[in-house]
């Protein structure tokens, strides 16, 4: 079972707020790079317009997602309007279209 973490942007925020997020990005990236060494992050990234659409990450467990968020500068410095973590049980397919592990 994976966990998917969503960081939502405030839909009513002044666009200048995004400048603070850009300023915090180096701290977030340094934290992410160190955290990723644990192997607990599967993938992470922003949606098309991160200022309005936010971002998501896939973790190998809920515990890992919670641990990441707990110390992520984006979250701890208040740059995230809303955060959710959902358990995710996906079907995984090989490149040939066959179901893996099922």
GROMACS elastic network, one bead per residue, 0.5 to 0.9 nm:
[ bonds ]
;  ai    aj funct       b0    kb
    1    60     6  0.70046   500
    1    61     6  0.64882   500
    1    62     6  0.84447   500
    1    87     6  0.68572   500
    1    88     6  0.59221   500
    1    89     6  0.50484   500
    1    90     6  0.77487   500
    2    42     6  0.89862   500
    2    58     6  0.67954   500
    2    59     6  0.57189   500
    2    62     6  0.68872   500
    2    86     6  0.85812   500
    2    87     6  0.59766   500
    2    88     6  0.50354   500
    2    89     6  0.62164   500
    2    90     6  0.79454   500
    3    57     6  0.82738   500
    3    58     6  0.58138   500
    3    59     6  0.51744   500
    3    60     6  0.63457   500
    3    61     6  0.52855   500
    3    63     6  0.84497   500
    3    64     6  0.81920   500
    3    65     6  0.64998   500
    3    85     6  0.64725   500
    3    86     6  0.55362   500
    3    88     6  0.53262   500
    3    89     6  0.83032   500
    4    56     6  0.68394   500
    4    57     6  0.56441   500
    4    59     6  0.62356   500
    4    60     6  0.88802   500
    4    61     6  0.87050   500
    4    62     6  0.79509   500
    4    65     6  0.73946   500
    4    84     6  0.81012   500
    4    85     6  0.55431   500
    4    86     6  0.52596   500
    4    87     6  0.63427   500
    4    88     6  0.65238   500
    5    55     6  0.83500   500
    5    56     6  0.53836   500
    5    57     6  0.51694   500
    5    58     6  0.64190   500
    5    59     6  0.77526   500
    5    62     6  0.88283   500
    5    65     6  0.64949   500
    5    66     6  0.85367   500
    5    69     6  0.84409   500
    5    83     6  0.70967   500
    5    84     6  0.56686   500
    5    86     6  0.64930   500
    5    87     6  0.88893   500
    6    54     6  0.74698   500
    6    55     6  0.58624   500
    6    57     6  0.66806   500
    6    82     6  0.80353   500
    6    83     6  0.54953   500
    6    84     6  0.52148   500
    6    85     6  0.63835   500
    6    86     6  0.83929   500
    7    53     6  0.87849   500
    7    54     6  0.55088   500
    7    55     6  0.52550   500
    7    56     6  0.60938   500
    7    57     6  0.87020   500
    7    75     6  0.85302   500
    7    80     6  0.59879   500
    7    81     6  0.73377   500
    7    82     6  0.59872   500
    7    84     6  0.68775   500
    8    11     6  0.85728   500
    8    50     6  0.87094   500
    8    52     6  0.79584   500
    8    53     6  0.65940   500
    8    55     6  0.67036   500
    8    56     6  0.85870   500
    8    80     6  0.63225   500
    8    81     6  0.57721   500
    8    82     6  0.50867   500
    8    83     6  0.61456   500
    8    84     6  0.83558   500
    9    12     6  0.87256   500
    9    13     6  0.79887   500
    9    50     6  0.75004   500
    9    51     6  0.62755   500
    9    52     6  0.55563   500
    9    53     6  0.62028   500
    9    54     6  0.51014   500
    9    55     6  0.84425   500
    9    79     6  0.82573   500
    9    80     6  0.62130   500
    9    81     6  0.53058   500
    9    82     6  0.69785   500
   10    13     6  0.52827   500
   10    14     6  0.88372   500
   10    51     6  0.83966   500
   10    52     6  0.71374   500
   10    53     6  0.89029   500
   10    54     6  0.87864   500
   10    80     6  0.77980   500
   10    81     6  0.51973   500
   10    82     6  0.76621   500
   11    14     6  0.88133   500
   11    51     6  0.86757   500
   11    52     6  0.61043   500
   11    53     6  0.83517   500
   11    81     6  0.88585   500
   12    15     6  0.88490   500
   13    16     6  0.81395   500
   13    17     6  0.66785   500
   13    18     6  0.86043   500
   13    52     6  0.88541   500
   14    17     6  0.56672   500
   14    18     6  0.79748   500
   15    18     6  0.57200   500
   15    19     6  0.77742   500
   15    51     6  0.74539   500
   15    52     6  0.88709   500
   16    19     6  0.53863   500
   16    20     6  0.75583   500
   17    20     6  0.55399   500
   17    21     6  0.70628   500
   17    51     6  0.86937   500
   17    79     6  0.83956   500
   18    21     6  0.50236   500
   18    22     6  0.63726   500
   18    23     6  0.87001   500
   18    50     6  0.88433   500
   18    51     6  0.60165   500
   18    79     6  0.84398   500
   19    22     6  0.50599   500
   19    23     6  0.62598   500
   19    24     6  0.87181   500
   20    24     6  0.62634   500
   20    25     6  0.86789   500
   20    79     6  0.75988   500
   21    24     6  0.50197   500
   21    25     6  0.61022   500
   21    51     6  0.88755   500
   21    74     6  0.71566   500
   21    79     6  0.61784   500
   21    80     6  0.89303   500
   22    25     6  0.50949   500
   22    26     6  0.80308   500
   23    26     6  0.71385   500
   23    27     6  0.85186   500
   24    27     6  0.55819   500
   24    28     6  0.63871   500
   24    29     6  0.87812   500
   24    73     6  0.70998   500
   24    74     6  0.68055   500
   24    77     6  0.84613   500
   24    79     6  0.85343   500
   25    29     6  0.59382   500
   25    30     6  0.84985   500
   25    73     6  0.83066   500
   25    74     6  0.76112   500
   26    29     6  0.50721   500
   26    30     6  0.61023   500
   26    31     6  0.85495   500
   27    30     6  0.52115   500
   27    31     6  0.62022   500
   27    32     6  0.85617   500
   27    72     6  0.84503   500
   27    73     6  0.63548   500
   27    74     6  0.83018   500
   28    31     6  0.51389   500
   28    32     6  0.60587   500
   28    33     6  0.86053   500
   28    72     6  0.61293   500
   28    73     6  0.53072   500
   28    74     6  0.61515   500
   29    33     6  0.59997   500
   29    34     6  0.85500   500
   30    33     6  0.51848   500
   30    34     6  0.63241   500
   30    35     6  0.86001   500
   31    34     6  0.52701   500
   31    35     6  0.60469   500
   31    36     6  0.85011   500
   31    68     6  0.88034   500
   31    71     6  0.81473   500
   31    72     6  0.66645   500
   31    73     6  0.77154   500
   32    35     6  0.50001   500
   32    36     6  0.58760   500
   32    37     6  0.87639   500
   32    41     6  0.88837   500
   32    68     6  0.81351   500
   32    72     6  0.77367   500
   33    36     6  0.52274   500
   33    37     6  0.68472   500
   34    37     6  0.56148   500
   34    38     6  0.79067   500
   35    38     6  0.58730   500
   35    39     6  0.79321   500
   35    40     6  0.77704   500
   35    41     6  0.78851   500
   35    68     6  0.72818   500
   36    39     6  0.54633   500
   36    40     6  0.63500   500
   36    41     6  0.56812   500
   36    42     6  0.86108   500
   37    40     6  0.78517   500
   37    41     6  0.86219   500
   38    41     6  0.77963   500
   39    42     6  0.74836   500
   39    59     6  0.89325   500
   39    60     6  0.81980   500
   40    58     6  0.87700   500
   40    59     6  0.56050   500
   40    60     6  0.52279   500
   40    61     6  0.74005   500
   40    64     6  0.61688   500
   40    65     6  0.82506   500
   41    44     6  0.73924   500
   41    57     6  0.74637   500
   41    58     6  0.62209   500
   41    60     6  0.63649   500
   41    61     6  0.89848   500
   41    64     6  0.78798   500
   41    65     6  0.82045   500
   42    57     6  0.75590   500
   42    58     6  0.53707   500
   42    59     6  0.54180   500
   42    60     6  0.66179   500
   43    56     6  0.85113   500
   43    57     6  0.56491   500
   43    58     6  0.53357   500
   43    59     6  0.73018   500
   44    55     6  0.76999   500
   44    56     6  0.59013   500
   44    58     6  0.63025   500
   44    59     6  0.86584   500
   45    54     6  0.89475   500
   45    55     6  0.56728   500
   45    56     6  0.58248   500
   45    57     6  0.63602   500
   46    49     6  0.74003   500
   46    50     6  0.54659   500
   46    53     6  0.78194   500
   46    54     6  0.59808   500
   46    56     6  0.63525   500
   46    57     6  0.86644   500
   47    50     6  0.54920   500
   47    52     6  0.88115   500
   47    53     6  0.58444   500
   47    54     6  0.60053   500
   47    55     6  0.54411   500
   47    56     6  0.77267   500
   48    52     6  0.87942   500
   48    53     6  0.69776   500
   48    54     6  0.85092   500
   48    55     6  0.89855   500
   49    52     6  0.57312   500
   49    53     6  0.55128   500
   49    54     6  0.72213   500
   50    55     6  0.63470   500
   51    54     6  0.62068   500
   54    80     6  0.85872   500
   57    65     6  0.82482   500
   58    61     6  0.86295   500
   58    65     6  0.78514   500
   58    88     6  0.88859   500
   59    62     6  0.70941   500
   59    63     6  0.87558   500
   59    64     6  0.62790   500
   59    65     6  0.57086   500
   60    63     6  0.85349   500
   60    64     6  0.67734   500
   60    65     6  0.79289   500
   61    64     6  0.52463   500
   61    65     6  0.64605   500
   61    66     6  0.87692   500
   61    87     6  0.79762   500
   62    65     6  0.50230   500
   62    66     6  0.61204   500
   62    67     6  0.84639   500
   62    85     6  0.73569   500
   62    86     6  0.77739   500
   62    87     6  0.66454   500
   63    66     6  0.51687   500
   63    67     6  0.60359   500
   63    68     6  0.85437   500
   64    67     6  0.50117   500
   64    68     6  0.60477   500
   64    69     6  0.86042   500
   65    68     6  0.51728   500
   65    69     6  0.62357   500
   65    70     6  0.85535   500
   65    85     6  0.71480   500
   66    69     6  0.52208   500
   66    70     6  0.60007   500
   66    71     6  0.89728   500
   66    85     6  0.76915   500
   67    70     6  0.51697   500
   67    71     6  0.68975   500
   67    72     6  0.87361   500
   68    71     6  0.58225   500
   68    72     6  0.59992   500
   69    72     6  0.50734   500
   69    73     6  0.84488   500
   69    74     6  0.84481   500
   69    75     6  0.63334   500
   69    76     6  0.80277   500
   69    83     6  0.86798   500
   70    73     6  0.88101   500
   70    75     6  0.73220   500
   70    76     6  0.71092   500
   71    74     6  0.86608   500
   71    75     6  0.73283   500
   71    76     6  0.63676   500
   72    75     6  0.53417   500
   72    76     6  0.60156   500
   72    77     6  0.83026   500
   73    77     6  0.54548   500
   73    78     6  0.80730   500
   73    79     6  0.81577   500
   74    77     6  0.56477   500
   74    78     6  0.64201   500
   74    79     6  0.51016   500
   74    80     6  0.62751   500
   75    78     6  0.53388   500
   75    79     6  0.59009   500
   75    80     6  0.55006   500
   75    81     6  0.87460   500
   75    83     6  0.83309   500
   76    79     6  0.77454   500
   76    80     6  0.85600   500
   77    80     6  0.82622   500
   78    81     6  0.74048   500
   80    83     6  0.67790   500
   91    99     6  0.71245   500
   91   100     6  0.76952   500
   91   101     6  0.87535   500
   91   102     6  0.80916   500
   92    98     6  0.85084   500
   92    99     6  0.59439   500
   92   100     6  0.55549   500
   92   101     6  0.77897   500
   92   102     6  0.85408   500
   93    96     6  0.76872   500
   93    97     6  0.54722   500
   93    98     6  0.53365   500
   93   100     6  0.52585   500
   93   101     6  0.87641   500
   94    97     6  0.52517   500
   94    98     6  0.54043   500
   94    99     6  0.63608   500
   94   100     6  0.61476   500
   95    98     6  0.74894   500
   96    99     6  0.89637   500
   97   100     6  0.89190   500
   99   102     6  0.59523   500
